[in-house]
Amino acid sequence: MKTRILQAPDGVSTILESLAAGDPVALPTETVYGLAADALSPDACAKIFEAKNRPLSDPLIVHIPTIDWLPRLTSPPPPALALAEKFWPGPLTMVLPRQSLVPDIVTAGQDTVAIRMSAHPLFTEVAERFGKPLAAPSANRFGRISPTTAAHVLAELDGRIPFILDGGPCSHGIESTIIHVSDEGLRILREGPITRDDLRPFAQILEDSIAVSAPGGLKSHYAPRTPLVLEKNPAPRSEKTGLLAFSSPREGFAKTEILSPKSDLREAAANLYGAMRRLDEAGLDLIAAEEIPETGIGAAIMERLRKAAAR
């Protein structure tokens, strides 16, 4: 199979034909590129797991084309409706009680399903024209750095999927916030662009843990092939140590990537995966990543860095 990058608007029809045939395709979202397939088809979803080398124990996020799909796929507690009204379309995923329409392969056999609605205009167009929910985890090999451009997807999945729809660089650059929503309150399962401060007005944020498996919830994830260490004051350990810096360079590193010269956390989030990927491709022995402030979206960046370092 040869993977082709398609441009909009002409490529949209080809993408829709591929989805209708049960084949996964890569689509841009506002967070990262997703590997999309018909969420109501177990066979199509199985191809996502195969293309990504993703374990079947890791559930998928289902992207709905319109809000009326929410009660068809889930039994949403009251806070979910208010959250959807405020943050959808957008980078918020809600884990909710599932309806029987959702295939077991999507939920890893659990009684909950992860749902969101993308704000990217190309993803929205494809989803609305397809007319059904799309399962769409990040379009990369399992556990690797998430893709934020079509070229990143091609580097990860060339020969594994037929098409990539090019929508330019992703605006947020890190995956959606994932929350478990219940009558008792909200549990943050994955930090992301929608922060704790954004969520607090809607329900109590619960700190206790429950047995819910969320997409991307494994300890080691988002990892480069090059070993990565996370340090408050990183220093080179060899002549081939690279630096992933927050806002300013340091001496002695073979290659440096700066996430935000302005110390802007949202700019840093948008640049995170691209910077990690460039360091990973530089032939280094080690990547030293600088800790950043864990305020607002900084908490989401640090969560990704800790998982990248966990390998």
C-alpha angles and dihedrals in degrees: 000000000000115000115222129199111222129199127220138278097020094043095056093080091053090049091052091050091052092049091049089052090055097252124134120240133186117248132180120246129179089257109039135326112284132211101228133197137153104294092205094056115081091196093053092047090050088061089058091057091046095049093048098038084234119166114245088233090071109083124222130237114241116216114206122210096213135014093248088074091067097080090039092060101029146023097236119206114226096265090058093064093052091046092050091050091052104038107025128128087038149079099304123111119193123202106213140164107284131231122225091255090077113087118239092237090064094054098036086242095301127135091239133070131203112233135183142153118226122226096204108116095221094048089047092051093050093046094048094047092045087051097208137080118277124215105218125170118171113300099242140091110286114279095008131116111295116245122245098175135041089248090058090054091050091052090053104038108022108148093012100081131030103228146020120195108216113223098160125247117340114252101220098033098202131073125273124277110260121210133176108225122204138151088266096057144271130316117196107224097172128014116231147141092314101070135206089257089055091052102043096083091061104052143334113292107230120211098194118103126237133188098267120131110214127195110268091015099130118114095243115048144127087038131163118221088242111080112258129203125192116218139166093223107018120202129185115265096188141002088269100053116126127205128224099195130187102218113335138036128249129212126262103029122129092220132006132199118190116205097200126357086194093054088241110158095204091051088049091052092050091051099041103094096038091052092047091050093051091051090047090055095048098085095247129159094218142005116217111201121199118228114243133203111286096220123121111332089357087084089060092049092050091049089056092047093050090052091047089052094045093079 
